[in-house]
């Protein structure tokens, strides 16, 4: 299984790429400056949106230690959550995909939250996803992405409160996601969280790292960061089993209107 981690800081944006290929590890990283709490945020770098035709469903799981302490950050307050999810939607609207976040589940499990080694092995991702399914906190729907919000993402050491990091399967559902406590509180931080989350969703949809200026899935070496998706990436994402076609509203509406019209005709028929 290929896993790619990425981490973004509000002062430095760092993506560390690990490609597991027996038995060699290939690493890549990326650094960029982004706005701090006291700076005005730059808009996300996006291409034009497409009509929404498909939906990807994400089941967030907020993890704490076994005793209920040390709860991982999710998306902040309900208002902050709405803004972050809106930014994620803006990114994936380039592909005509809506990202639907379900109500979060919670899970008290110290290993899932922080692991036992520093840095955490990338293999912890598979263990967390497997154990989460056994614990009943993961989705039973094979087409839903289980995104575990943890204090230490698989593949990483503990990070600062101005950093977001994630490790995701490529072409299969499952993410461990770290969100620094400070990031949901200011616009630039919210955009950082949205970029990381959208990036990890891209991996689950089958997108690997690439070297392309301003691309959401860029690897180390790209001179300019951004959140764009190219035509090939859009095709791959739309063809993923995790991206589900939305029934045409017109078809559903016609069926409802037709049924309602037949009911009216029955009631209006003259009686002898």
N, C-alpha and C positions, 0 to 999 in steps of 0.2 A: 504494500500500500504506500502511495506517495503522500507525504505530508509537507505542507509549506507553512512556516510561521511568518508572521509579520508584526512589527510593533511600531507604534507612532507616539512621539512625545510632543508636547506643546512647545518645546524649545528645540528638540531635535526629532526628526521623523526617521525612524530606523526600521528597515525591513530586513530580517535575516531569513534567508531561504535555505531550507534543508531538504535535499532530495535524497530519499532513502533508496539506495541502489546497492545490492549486496556485492561486496561488503563496504563500499566506499561511500563516505558522506561528502556531498558537494555543498559548499556554503556560498552565499552571496548576501551582501548587506547594502543598505542605502541610507543616506543621511540627508536631511533637509531642514531648513529653519521654517518654523511656522509661528503664528501669532501667539503671544502670551496673554494672560488675563487682562493686561493693561493695554493691549493693542487692538486695533480694529480688525475684524476678521476679513479675510479675502473670500470671495465667493468660490464655491466648488467649480472646478474646471470640467465642463460637461459639453457633450454634443447635444443636438436637438432631440427632443423627446419623440417617441413613437406612440401610436395608439396602443393602449393597454389591451393585450390579448391573452396574457398568461399570468399565473400567480404562483409565487413560491411561498410556502408556509414555513414559519420558523417557530419552534417551541423553545422559549427561553427557560432555563433552569437556573435559579439563583442558589448558589451553594454556600453553606456555612460549615464551620467545624462541627464535629459530632455532638458537642455540647451546646450547639446553637449560637456560639460566638463567632467573631471574625467573619461576618457575612460579607460576601463579595458585592461590589458595586454593580448595579444594573445600568439604568439610564437616568438616574437621579429622580427628581420629583415627577409627578404626572405631567406637568407642563414641559419640563425638560425632556421627558421621554417622548412626548408628542413631537417636539422639534427634531430630536435625533432620528426618530423613525421617519419623519418627513424628509430629512436629508437623505436617508437610505433610499426612500422611494424616488427622490429626484434622480439619484445616481442610476438606479435600475430602470427608470422610465425611458432611458436611452435605448433599452432593448425591448420596450413594450411590456415589461414585467412589473407587476405589483408585488411588493414584499409585505406579507401579512404576518404580523407578530401576534401570536396567541397570548393569553394571560399567562404570566410566568408560573411555573411550578417551583417549589422549594425543596431543598435536599440538605440534610445535615450529615456530612461525611467528610472527615478531616483529610483523608487521602485524596478525595476528589478535589478538595478545595486548595490544598497546598502541596500535596505529594510528600515524599519522604527524602528526596535527594535534591541537591542544589548544584547545578541547575536540574530542573525536572527533565527526565528523559522524554523524547518525543513519543515513545511507546505508551506513556501515560494517557495520551489521547484515546487510544483504543480501549485501555482499561477503564477509563472514566465513562466512555460511551456504553461499554458492555455492562459495567456495574450499575449504571443509571437505568438501563433497560431492566435489569434484574430487580432493582429497587422500585420499579414502577413509576419513575419520574420522567423517563423518556417517552416520546410519542410512540403509539402502536401503529401509526401510519408510516409505511416505508417511504412515502414521498414527502415527509416532513423533516426539516432540518432540526436536530436537537443541538441547541447552542448553550453550553454550560458556562455560566459566568462564575469565575473562580478568582481567588486571590493570587494564584500563580498559574499562569497558562503553561501547558505542556511545552517543553522545549526551552523554557526560560527560567531565569532566576527571579526573585522578587524585584519589582520595578517601582518607580516613583509614582506619586499621585498625579503627576502630569503626563502619564504615559498610558497608552492602550496597546495591547498585544494579543495576538491570536494564533492558534495552530489549528489547521483544518485538513480534513481528508480532501484529496483531489478526485472528483468524480463519484463521491459517495457522501452521505449526510453525516455530519458530526464536527463540532467545533468546541475547543476550550478557549474562552475569551476573558481577558482581563481588561477592566476599565478603571483607570485611576480615579480616585475619589473627587479630584478637582475638576476633571474634564467636563462633566455635565453642567457645570455652573456658569460657563461662559461660551459665547457663540463659537469661537475658534476651537475650543475643546470639544464642543458638540459635533463640529464638522470632522474633527480628528476621529472621534468615536465612530461616526457614520462611515468614514472612509475605510477604517479597519474592518468594521462589520460587513460592509458591502464587499470588500476584498475577500474576506473569508467565505462569504456566500458564493462569490465567483469561483473559488476553488471547489466548493461542493458541487457546483454546476459543471465542473469539468475544465475550468480555465487554469492553466499553469501560469507561472511567472513568465513575463516576456520583457524584452528591452524595447521600449517604445515611449517616446516623449509624451508626457501627460496622460499615460494610460493607467487605469485603475489597477491593473495586474502587473505593473512594471517590476522588473527585477533590478538588482543593484546595477549601477552604472548609468541609469537614465538621468540626464541632466536636469530635467524639469518634471516635478511631480504633477499629478492630476488625477481625475476620476473618469476619463473618457473610456469608451469601449469601441473597438473597431468592428467592422462588418462580420469578420470571421468569428470573433468572440460572441457577438450577438447570436449568430447562427448556432454555435455550440451550446450556449445557454438555453436558447429556446428549444433545442432538441434534447435537453436533459430530462430524465424521468421526474426530476424534482420540480420542473416547471410545468404546471398543469394548465391546459387550455381552459379559458373562461367561456362558458356557453354564451352564444350571441344573445344579447338582451332582446334583439328584435324577434328572435325565434320564440323565446319564452313569452314575450309580450303578446305575440300573435296567438299563442296557444291560450293564454289567459283571456284575451279579448274574445277569441272565438268561443270559448266555453261560456263566457258571460253573455255573449250575443244569443247563443242557443237557449240559455235560461230565460232571457227576456222574451224570445219568440214563443216559448212554451206558455209563459204567463199571459201573453197578449193574444193567444189564439182564442177566437170567439167560441163560446160554449152554447150548445143547443138548449 
